[in-house]
Structure formats: structure tokens, C-alpha cells
Amino acid sequence: MQAKKFIPLVAFAVLAGLLFRGLSIDPTDLPAARLGQPFPDFDQPELKSGRQISVSALAERPALVNVWATWCYSCRVEHPYLLALAEQGVPIYGLNYKDEPVKAREWLSQLGDPYQLNVVDVEGSVGLDLGVYGAPETYVLDATGRIAHRHVGVLDEAVFQRDFSRWFPMVAAAVVAADLKGVQ
Amino acid sequence: MSAWVRALVSAAICCQLWLAPIVLAVVETYEFSSPELELRYHQLSQELRCPKCQNQNIADSNAPIARDLRVVLYEQLEQGATDEEILAFMVARYGEFVRYRPGVDRNTLLLWAAPGVLLILGAAGLLSHFRQRRDSTANALTEAEQAEIDRLLREPRA
């Protein structure tokens, strides 16, 4: 009978615990449905050359595939870091997502071009096949051409060292940090 | 004068109530080849969840990705895809997350089972509560107490 008195207290403690746990869960962190699958095929123009390319153009692996657009403010924030990574020998392919190619070319000539090449995706169809829901997003293409990781949001030093560095051992933490300062 | 104000206020409230469900959905015009397709479009667009603005379905959301998914939905319906094919297409790209009625798997089992489990627990709790109350003799009245109550009830009211 005495134990019954504590039922509300226990229920409250459990609920409070769950809510507290909820505070540190990031709701935008969705599991990528395409993980472990090959990069979806496409037939799109390349940004600078204008030639039609398919998935076989993403030949250097492991590589990053970075989803970006000129309308995306966070892409501007992460751009210097992408330049630093490219400097370190990380192959980066761009997916220019729902953007105007003219503006995108302007952006690259003004801010620098970290990309091996850029897939032009004006309609967002490649993005749709990939499961993209905004920009920036960055994917890891592993040595076999499969999607090994997806990051939503700005890619920076901390995120790279935590989630990306195992595919890219050539990037040394301190070097990238120093390089980033040089770029900025 | 106050009657006028009251009438105006209630008219305004009525208007808002009447408009509320209409303004929720995004206004877009698609030409459907049959009313049956249009019905399925509305059903599916309410069942598919926007990946960007997570607590809205794609029918209500203005996010660019929701607009894209509505276009895909429209095109696939017009091409004769079944509901299952369309949902499979969406799930392949955005995961079970895009469905407001996800399939039963390891991750969603708790979600699906919770209402039933809670109902059973609640019913069991209530049952044991009532059974205890019926069986308990702690609150039963002694003969003297019962006599006192009878006397009080018989007493004419002042």
C-alpha cells in the first residue's frame, strides 16, 4: 500500500528522464535511406564544360559529394573549408542543387573552386534520387562507389575529424586548421 | 452599440473558424485526368511527411522539397503508379521517416505497440482498483455508524 504512493513520483521521474534525453537529440539527423547503396546514376550536364556526364564521371574514390547552391548561405560558410580539404588532396565532387548555372560559375570564379567537377541539377532530380532535402549536404563515396556517410549542414573541421577522417587519412588535423587560416 | 460590436466580433470569429481548414493546405493547381487520381493525390500528400519541416505533411508544407515531392507524386499518379509503388519510391529515398504510417519494423515496433499496451495496462489498473475497493472492508461502517446515518437521513430538514 505504501509503495503505491510513489507511483506518480516514479512516473514523473521516467517522463522527466525521457524529456531530458530529448533535449540532446537532433531531430534533423535523419537516417540516410541510401546508405550502403551505389550512388544513383544520372545524365546531367557538367557545370563548367557543359558536357553530359553520368555517375562514372565520379571516378576518383573515396571522395566527397557536396550538395551546394548559391542561394544557400551555409554553403558560403563551409566553402573555405572545402577549399582547404581540396588542397589536402581530398577529391570533392559538387552537386549544384536547384541553382542557376550562371550564378554558380560566377561563385566559383570569385570564391575559388574546390570541386573536381560539378553535376548541374537545376530540377533537383539527382538530389531527389539521392534523398537530399536541403543544402548543404555532404556525402562520402567509398572506394567501391557506395554511399558510406551523409552529413546534413555545414561541414567543418570538427565534423570532418569526427565523422569523415577515416576515409581520408591524408588529412592531418593541424594542417587543415593552419590551411584554413591561410584561406581566410 | 454593444450589440453591434458583439455581432461584429462573432461574425469575425465565425469567418475565421470557417476559413481555418482551408488556409492550412498550400494552394496549387494540378490538372488531374480523373477525380479518382485527385482523391488519391490528396490522400497520399497528407500521408507523406515533409523531410525538411518535420511536423508537416507535404500537402501543408511550403518547403521547396515538399513542393518537389508533390510534383513527383502528381507525375507518378498520372503515369499510373500504384499507392504502394509511390510509397516505395519515397521510402527508398527518404526512409520510413517520410510516412506518417510507417511499416512495422524494429524501430517502429514500440510506436505501433504502445497504444495497445497502454490500453491493456490502463484497463488492468482500473480493474484491480475496482476489485480492491469492492473487496476492502476497511471503509465498511459499523452498525452504530449506519444507525446514525439512518437517523440523520430521517430527520426533517430545517
Interface residues (C-beta under 8 A of the other chain):
Chain A: P27 T28 L30 P31 A32 A33 R34 K98 G124 L128 D129 L130 G131 V132 Y133 G134
Chain B: P51 K52 Q54 P64 I65 D68 L69 V72 V91 A92 R93 Y94 G95 F97
